[in-house]
Amino acid sequence: MSDPDALSLRIDALEMRLTEQDVVIDDLNATITAQWRQIDALTRQMAKLVEEVEEAGQRTGSTAPEPPPPHY
């Protein structure tokens, strides 16, 4: 095999690897984007729940800690 043929084969192999890596990167990007959307939704939901719990605690007006349940 001549030197130009070997070089052509190496370039072809590199181009195939680059194409495969582009697909993997796109897949990872889509996965990360979906995860961040879910994290954002869960963070907002958690903040809402914390706010609701704090409001419920203020409505009761009790500052004393709750006694342990009877099974303790």
C-alpha positions in Angstrom: 0.0 0.0 0.0 1.4 3.4 -0.9 1.7 6.3 1.5 -1.2 8.3 0.0 -3.5 5.2 0.3 -2.5 4.7 4.0 -3.1 8.4 4.6 -6.5 8.2 2.9 -7.5 5.2 5.1 -6.4 7.1 8.3 -8.4 10.1 7.3 -11.4 8.0 6.6 -11.1 6.3 9.9 -10.8 9.7 11.7 -13.8 11.0 9.9 -15.9 8.0 11.0 -14.8 8.4 14.6 -15.6 12.1 14.4 -19.1 11.4 13.1 -19.7 8.8 15.8 -18.4 11.2 18.5 -20.8 13.9 17.1 -23.7 11.5 17.5 -22.6 10.6 21.1 -22.2 14.3 22.0 -25.7 15.1 20.6 -27.2 12.3 22.6 -25.4 13.3 25.8 -26.5 16.9 25.3 -30.1 15.9 24.9 -29.9 13.8 28.0 -28.3 16.6 30.1 -30.9 19.1 28.8 -33.7 16.7 29.8 -32.2 16.2 33.2 -31.8 19.9 33.8 -35.4 20.5 32.9 -36.4 17.8 35.4 -34.1 19.2 38.1 -35.6 22.7 37.5 -39.1 21.4 37.8 -38.2 19.4 41.0 -36.5 22.5 42.5 -39.6 24.6 41.9 -41.8 21.9 43.3 -39.6 21.6 46.4 -39.6 25.4 47.0 -43.4 25.4 46.7 -43.7 22.5 49.3 -41.3 24.2 51.7 -43.4 27.4 51.4 -46.6 25.4 52.1 -45.0 23.7 55.1 -43.8 27.0 56.5 -47.3 28.6 56.0 -48.9 25.6 57.7 -46.5 25.9 60.6 -47.3 29.6 61.0 -51.0 28.9 60.9 -50.7 26.6 63.9 -49.0 29.3 65.8 -47.1 26.7 67.9 -43.4 27.3 68.4 -42.9 24.3 70.7 -41.5 21.2 69.0 -44.0 18.4 68.4 -44.0 15.6 70.9 -42.8 12.2 69.5 -45.4 9.8 68.2 -46.9 7.3 70.7 -45.0 4.4 69.3 -41.6 5.8 70.6 
